[in-house]
Amino acid sequence: MDSEALSLTRKETGILEYLMLNQGRPVSQEELIEHVWDSTVNSFSNATRVHISSLRKKSRSALGYDPIRNRIGEGYVMEDGE
């Protein structure tokens, strides 16, 4: 199987790294903001959702499935396989 390189922005890379470090555990939007963004970001902005959406589309294209799940009320979870 040929592997396809992902072209990610700095924020997408930060989100992916943090989700992978916490694989299997829900990570809240607030936690992502705390670890990926600097203190100037507004926690009520859509920035996290926009970057997660883009990351999920790129992952689906490269992997054939979306490894990021949204657990309502808990956060985002990086799963280890399809």
Backbone bond lengths (Angstrom), bond angles and torsions (degrees), N, CA, C in turn:
res aa  C-N    CA-C-N  psi(-1)  N-CA   C-N-CA  omega(-1)  CA-C   N-CA-C  phi
1 M - - - 1.442 - - 1.527 109.00 -
2 D 1.323 116.42 129.90 1.456 120.70 177.65 1.513 109.45 -76.80
3 S 1.320 115.62 137.26 1.458 118.71 177.18 1.521 108.25 -95.33
4 E 1.298 115.12 140.38 1.455 122.14 -179.68 1.525 107.96 -106.71
5 A 1.324 116.14 127.49 1.459 120.12 179.42 1.526 109.64 -73.10
6 L 1.313 115.10 138.95 1.459 120.19 176.17 1.520 109.09 -91.11
7 S 1.308 116.04 132.50 1.454 120.68 174.36 1.519 107.00 -100.23
8 L 1.337 116.02 103.07 1.460 121.04 -173.85 1.523 111.37 -112.78
9 T 1.327 115.05 149.44 1.460 120.21 172.77 1.528 108.14 -75.24
10 R 1.307 116.33 170.76 1.471 120.76 178.73 1.529 110.88 -60.25
11 K 1.334 117.54 -43.33 1.468 120.87 -179.21 1.529 111.07 -67.63
12 E 1.345 116.71 -41.49 1.467 119.73 178.11 1.528 110.44 -61.55
13 T 1.320 116.33 -40.45 1.461 120.57 178.03 1.520 110.47 -63.08
14 G 1.331 116.69 -44.19 1.463 120.78 178.36 1.520 112.18 -61.73
15 I 1.321 116.49 -42.85 1.469 121.06 178.58 1.517 109.90 -63.36
16 L 1.336 116.73 -48.07 1.466 120.71 -179.11 1.526 110.99 -60.25
17 E 1.327 117.32 -45.41 1.462 120.56 179.46 1.529 111.16 -60.77
18 Y 1.336 116.37 -44.95 1.460 119.14 -177.86 1.533 111.59 -66.81
19 L 1.339 116.63 -40.28 1.473 119.49 177.56 1.530 110.90 -65.40
20 M 1.321 116.60 -37.58 1.471 119.55 179.04 1.528 111.18 -68.36
21 L 1.318 117.27 -37.97 1.472 120.66 177.05 1.526 111.50 -64.39
22 N 1.326 115.87 -26.72 1.468 121.34 -178.15 1.526 110.88 -113.89
23 Q 1.313 116.41 31.41 1.464 122.53 -176.40 1.529 111.84 -52.34
24 G 1.326 114.70 132.82 1.460 120.88 178.53 1.513 114.14 87.24
25 R 1.342 117.46 -10.27 1.463 121.96 -179.35 1.525 109.22 -112.78
26 P 1.333 117.71 133.99 1.470 119.50 177.67 1.531 111.33 -63.40
27 V 1.331 115.47 133.04 1.463 122.39 177.74 1.522 107.11 -116.55
28 S 1.314 116.32 120.60 1.465 120.35 -177.10 1.528 111.01 -74.87
29 Q 1.324 114.75 161.07 1.457 120.91 176.43 1.520 110.15 -58.72
30 E 1.319 117.05 -41.15 1.460 121.61 179.81 1.534 111.09 -62.30
31 E 1.327 116.22 -40.15 1.464 120.39 179.19 1.527 110.72 -65.88
32 L 1.340 116.84 -40.82 1.465 120.10 176.94 1.519 110.70 -62.01
33 I 1.333 116.23 -44.15 1.464 119.94 178.98 1.521 110.23 -59.90
34 E 1.316 116.33 -42.42 1.464 121.41 -178.62 1.527 112.35 -63.31
35 H 1.343 117.25 -37.00 1.454 120.62 -174.12 1.525 114.77 -97.96
36 V 1.327 117.87 -21.10 1.461 120.23 -175.38 1.528 112.47 -107.52
37 W 1.320 116.79 -33.97 1.461 120.83 -178.30 1.516 110.07 -100.32
38 D 1.333 115.35 165.53 1.456 118.62 172.65 1.528 108.55 -86.20
39 S 1.278 117.58 179.14 1.466 121.73 -172.85 1.526 113.91 -73.13
40 T 1.328 117.98 -4.08 1.461 119.79 -177.46 1.518 113.56 -85.73
41 V 1.321 118.64 -11.28 1.466 120.52 -177.65 1.525 110.65 -74.99
42 N 1.311 115.01 143.80 1.466 121.89 177.71 1.524 108.08 -84.20
43 S 1.317 117.20 122.06 1.470 120.35 -177.27 1.524 112.96 -66.96
44 F 1.336 117.56 -11.14 1.463 120.55 178.46 1.530 111.97 -96.49
45 S 1.322 117.22 1.24 1.461 119.68 -179.79 1.533 109.60 -76.57
46 N 1.315 114.89 167.55 1.466 120.36 178.99 1.519 112.04 -90.86
47 A 1.324 117.70 8.82 1.467 121.10 -174.25 1.523 112.17 -54.64
48 T 1.307 117.71 -46.02 1.465 120.27 -178.38 1.519 110.61 -62.57
49 R 1.321 116.84 -47.52 1.472 120.25 -179.16 1.519 111.98 -62.28
50 V 1.324 116.98 -39.14 1.464 120.90 179.34 1.529 110.14 -63.70
51 H 1.321 117.46 -46.88 1.467 120.98 -179.52 1.530 111.40 -67.97
52 I 1.311 118.00 -39.11 1.477 120.98 177.18 1.525 109.74 -62.93
53 S 1.330 117.16 -43.63 1.462 121.57 179.62 1.526 110.70 -59.71
54 S 1.312 116.80 -46.21 1.460 121.26 179.05 1.531 110.83 -64.03
55 L 1.315 116.88 -43.40 1.465 121.81 179.02 1.526 110.75 -62.14
56 R 1.323 116.81 -40.15 1.469 120.63 179.84 1.523 111.22 -66.40
57 K 1.330 117.70 -40.45 1.468 121.25 177.92 1.525 110.67 -63.08
58 K 1.318 116.86 -44.86 1.462 121.10 179.48 1.523 110.71 -65.09
59 S 1.321 117.60 -39.91 1.469 121.71 178.45 1.519 111.03 -64.23
60 R 1.335 115.78 -44.97 1.472 120.11 178.39 1.522 110.88 -58.63
61 S 1.320 116.26 -42.88 1.459 121.01 -179.47 1.533 111.27 -64.22
62 A 1.320 117.14 -44.47 1.464 121.75 -176.69 1.525 113.41 -77.88
63 L 1.338 116.57 -39.54 1.467 120.90 -173.74 1.519 114.29 -98.15
64 G 1.312 116.11 -22.54 1.461 120.01 -176.15 1.514 112.67 88.54
65 Y 1.319 116.83 0.46 1.468 121.97 175.74 1.517 108.21 -155.75
66 D 1.308 116.16 167.08 1.462 122.08 -178.78 1.527 109.10 -103.02
67 P 1.338 118.15 111.91 1.457 120.36 -177.68 1.534 113.80 -80.78
68 I 1.337 116.97 -6.09 1.459 120.63 -177.86 1.518 109.32 -101.85
69 R 1.300 115.75 125.51 1.470 121.50 178.52 1.517 109.14 -113.05
70 N 1.304 115.52 146.90 1.464 121.36 177.06 1.518 107.78 -104.31
71 R 1.313 116.18 117.41 1.467 120.47 174.44 1.519 106.90 -99.91
72 I 1.302 115.46 109.47 1.459 121.28 -175.90 1.518 110.26 -56.52
73 G 1.328 115.22 129.50 1.448 121.47 -179.37 1.510 115.03 82.04
74 E 1.341 117.15 -7.53 1.476 120.79 -177.85 1.524 111.98 -118.40
75 G 1.311 117.76 -47.75 1.459 121.21 -179.56 1.508 112.19 139.83
76 Y 1.323 114.64 -157.51 1.467 122.29 -178.07 1.524 109.43 -101.26
77 V 1.340 115.25 141.45 1.466 120.59 -179.23 1.525 108.78 -127.46
78 M 1.329 116.47 128.24 1.457 122.27 173.94 1.504 106.88 -88.07
79 E 1.333 115.85 119.96 1.460 120.30 179.58 1.506 110.00 -94.53
80 D 1.324 116.99 156.58 1.461 120.48 -173.88 1.519 114.77 -87.29
81 G 1.291 119.59 -7.28 1.451 121.22 179.01 1.508 110.30 -172.36
82 E 1.314 114.76 175.65 1.463 120.01 -177.35 1.500 111.90 -72.41
